[in-house]
């Protein structure tokens, strides 16, 4: 889908207008050919935008700047692959190539008023909106991690709660989702950082005000990246705590099984000894032989239990 924003006040988007921003959502080959014929801009393919080399993501071709970055989005078509976002920037025109709905684009489009605009102004507005969106996303993720942390340490302190293991599994799943989200967000923010630095150096037609806004967005993004690193460390800490509690629960189970096996060995030994069918066994002819055997079995069970209790193993 091709969406052109033109400079003339009140004019509807059309090929006859003079656009300052052309937004391509899942562009077709016909739309790419149209952009190439009308404006002399070769729109990169999705495969080209997904390349990870810096020379492929950040390059200048004459008066055009080609930059791309991955987005931290869950896409049904892409699956686990990152969704690419591309920019083709010149002094007069901005072409954006995307393959998914992006919150920043809708926000900037809603803020565009009638009148004349510059491609650099729209580019800066998109960068600022994406930085704000990443910051808001990390704030929500921070609240989720705080809730998971509270569940982990509160639940684990309740030793008599039989749902501790189930709660830990749920928290482990939540930590996994948070870690995946942080990984996607970090990849996106690092790509955004590289784009800002490259454009600030390569775009010679920018006004001082636009450069100042982009430099401010770069500073904000640096602080957001630092906060993201803090969340990564917190996620790892909670993950280690969850795994530690799970190991403790497993050790408790193995301890009970070990004690049960140790307690069961002496009575089995006594019972097997008196179960041997020898002709001459003194206890066979003794009137109190059977109570004596039962008493030995009970005593062999009670004594190890008392020993474990004194050593606080159980």
Beta strands, then each sheet from edge to edge (+ up, - down):
strand 1: 2-6
strand 2: 19-25
strand 3: 58-61
strand 4: 64-71
strand 5: 83-89
strand 6: 94-98
sheet 1: 1+ 2- 6- 5+ 4- 3+
end
